[in-house]
Amino acid sequence: MPEPTWYRLLDVLFLAFHSLLVGFNLIGWAWRRTRRLHLFAISATLLSWFGLGIAYGWGYCPLTDWHWQVKRALGETGLPASWVKYHLDLVTGLDWSRAVVDTVVIGAAAGVFVLSVALNWRDRARR
């Protein structure tokens, strides 16, 4: 079994990578150079939520699953299904409604997906 120090390092690495991915999913469409990568990233995210979600539960994210395994190994309990809800609760000290968080997250993801498709289509037509 890995040492607690290793779990703490993994916890930080998951936090950093997941935060960067969420941020990129939200704004990666804004730069022409990153639009293709953004379309891939947001598509993979949505496929995970709704594709893998068929087998593992709607909104399934392997990053969250692996991160929560690390957090449980560090002794954390009562982890929500949503990584965003967990961090909103942690940062604000409030208990955010799961329904509200899920609605905002899904709405934002759907919006940036449509935007990314449209911008990638436009960029392709201009070439």
Secondary structure as GFF3:
##gff-version 3
##sequence-region A 1 127
A	DSSP	alpha_helix	4	27	.	.	.	ID=ss1
A	DSSP	three_ten_helix	28	30	.	.	.	ID=ss2
A	DSSP	three_ten_helix	32	34	.	.	.	ID=ss3
A	DSSP	alpha_helix	35	47	.	.	.	ID=ss4
A	DSSP	pi_helix	48	52	.	.	.	ID=ss5
A	DSSP	alpha_helix	53	56	.	.	.	ID=ss6
A	DSSP	alpha_helix	62	73	.	.	.	ID=ss7
A	DSSP	alpha_helix	83	92	.	.	.	ID=ss8
A	DSSP	alpha_helix	98	126	.	.	.	ID=ss9
###
